[in-house]
Amino acid sequence: MSTARGAGGAEAPPDLEFFWDPVCPFAWITSRWVEKVVAQTGYSVDWRFISLRILNKHRDYATEFPAGYEQGHTAGLRMLRVAAKVRAEMGRDVMGPLYDAMGQHYWEMPKGSGLRDRIGTAEHTAEALATAGLPTDFAATVDDESWDAEIEAETELALSRTGRDVGTPIITFEPPDGLSFFGPVISRVPSDEQAVPLWNAVIELARFPGFAELKRSLREAPQLNVLGTVTEAPEMEDWEAGSRKAHKPS
């Protein structure tokens, strides 16, 4: 039996809160997984904000990060300003389509498409807005710092649920009082057949009161077009065989 529950009535709280930054590759990959789960289970998702630039505002980018990270994190904050204004004026239901469009215009673009210097600009953000079917004049909000307080408040809300030694995405299951966790961090999007079983495995583990952390630093690069790292995914049969082998008693 699936552990997923239905979305409930129109006034019911969402099943998930997903805190995202548009420049985080792992948030994007996990969000594509969540969308597959949503399509098969009827989950409802509230797409909320977490800013890597705000999360790291007290750190020295020149000495603590590789070159280009400050530019990238700042671009994410600029795009979240636009998302915050769109949400305020057009409602929460358009956040999923807007995030999807922002991802299409960065992560799904081919490598070498010259996006590093354009991401977070008003011109680039307007293209994503158009794809989402939203007014492109919202793009001017990339420079409006008045939205930063709201974005920071949501960032702090997410961190209050997990602790501060995390990144993006952060997911709350059955908010506001359900379990919250950083990730799951995955390097490739599961297939349609893999999506729900993998999701249910994560939820089952996270629901155990004593569960603290499961982590490894050895992993493949994020499988994304813009990075030029996409390789062939294993077939469902190979994945299931590996799962059975992992659970084979000694």
N, C-alpha and C positions, 0 to 999 in steps of 0.2 A: 504493500500500500504506500502511495506517495505521502510524504510528510507535508506537501504543499496544501494550503487551505485556500478557499475561494476568497474573492475580493469583498464579498458582502454587499450590503446596500450602498446607495449613492452617498450616504452620509457617514459610512463607516470609515475609520482611520485606514491609512494605507497598510498593506502587508509589509512593505519594505520602505525604508528611507535610505537612499543611496547618495552619499556625499561625494561629489566629483569635482575635479579640476580638469579643464579641457586639454591641458598640456601633459597630463600624466598618461603614459602609454599603458600602464597596467590598469588604471581606472577604465580606460577605453576598452581594453580586452575583456575585463570582467563585466562591463556594462553590456557588451554584445552577448555574453553568456547569460546574463540576467534577462535580457530581452527574449532569448530562446526559452528560458524557464517561464517567463510571463506568457508567452504564446501557447504553452502547453498546460498551464496550471490555472490561469486566470488571476494570478497575483496582480495587485495594484502597487505602483511604485511612486513615491514622491521623490523627485530628483532635486536634491538640495546641494548647497555649495560648501566647498572646502578649498581654501587657497593655499597652495604651496608657498607662494611669496609671503603671505601673512604668517603661515606656520613657521617659516624660517627667517622672520624679520629681524631677529636678534643675532643672527649668524653672519659671519664675514664671508661673503661669496667669493672674494678674491683668494682666500686661503683655504676654505673648507669645501669648495665645490669645483668641479671641472669647468673649464672655460665654456661660456654660453649658457650656463644654468640660470644666472640672474636674468638674462634677457628672456629666456623661455618661461621662467616662473612669473616674471612681470607681464608677459603676453597673456598668460593664463588669467591673471588678475584683471587685466583689461577686458578680456572676453567675459569674465564673470560679472563685471559691472553692467555689461549689456544684458546679460541673462537676468540680473536682478531687476533691472528696469522693465524688461519684457514681462517678467513674472508679476511685478507690481501692477502693470497696466492691463495685462491680458490673461492672467491667471496661471495656476500651477500646471494645468493640463498641457500647456505648450512646451514645458521644459524638456520632456523626453524628445520630441521632434527637433527642438533646437540643439540639444546635445548631440543627437544623431547627425544633424547637418554640420555642426562644427567638426565632428570627427571625420565625416566624409571629406571635408575640405582641408583636412590635414593628414590624419592617419591613413586614409584610404587612397591618398594621392601617390603617384609613382615617385620613386627615389629620384632626386635630381630635379624636382619640379620647382626649385627656387623659393620654397615656402619659409625657410628659416627667418628671413628678413621681413616677410610679409605677415606672418601670423601675429595676431593681436592688433593689427592696424585696422582703421575704420574700413578701408577698402576690402580687406580680406574678410572681416566680420560681416560686412554687408552681403558678400556672396553667400555666406552660410545662412544668413537671415532669409535671403531670397529662396534658397533651397528649402527652408523650413516653412515657406509661405507666410513669412512675417514681414512687416514694413521695414525697409532697409534704412529708414532714417534713425532707427534705434542705434545704428552703428556709431553714431557720434558720441555715445555714452562711454566709449572706451577711455576717454580722458576725464570722465566725471568722477572724481574721488569721493564725492558725497555718498556713494554706494558702498564704500569700503567698510564702514562701520557695520552695516548689515551682513556683509560677507564675513567679516571677522567674527561677528556674533555666532554665525552658523558654524564657522570653523571651530570656535571654542566649544560649542554644543557637541559637535562630533568628538572632540578630544576629551570632553568630560565623561564620555561614555566608554572610552577605550584606554585612557592614559595618553600621555604626550609623546611617547617614544614610538610613533607610528607614522605612516604616510597615507597615501590615497590608493584606492578608495576606502571609505569607512561605510559599513552597512549596518543598519539597525533592523532587526527582524521583529515584527509585531511591535512597532513603536507606540508610545515612547518608552515603555518599561521593559521591552523584550531585550534579548541579547544583542550586543553590538560587537563587531570585530573589524580589524583592519584586514582588507582583502576580501575574499581570497585572492592572492596574487598568483596569476597563471600567465604563462607566456604565449599561449595560443587559445583561440576560441574553440570550445568543444563542439562536436557535431550535434545535430538535432537529437540523435539517439543517445548521446552521452550526457546531454545537458542536465536533465532532471535527476538521473541517478547520481551524478557527481555532486549536484547541489544538495540532494538529500543526505549524502554522506557527510558533507561539510556541516550541515545543520545538526545532524545526529551527534557528531563529535562536539560541536560547540555548545550543545545543550547540556552536556555533562558538567555538573557544578565545579568539578575539580580541574577541568581543562584550562591550561594556561597558554601554551604556545606549541606550534609545530612549524619548523623552519629549516630551510637549507639555503646556503648561498651559491651552490653550484647549480646553474640552470641555463637553459638556452636563452638566446636573445629574444625580446618581444617580437612575435611574428607579425610584422606590419609592413604594408607596402612602402610607406614613405621611408622606412629604414632599409629597405632592400633585403630583408631577412626572411621572407616567407619561404618555407620549405613544405614539402608534402606532408600532410597529417597522416598519422597511422589510421588504418581502417578500423571500423568498430570491432571486427572480429579479433584483430591484434590487441586492441585495448582490453577487451574482455578476457582474452587469454592471459594477458599480463596480470590482470586483477585476480584471476583464479590462481595463478602461480603464486602471487603475493600472499594469498590466504590459505595456501596448501599447508596442512599440518605436517610437522616434522615426524 
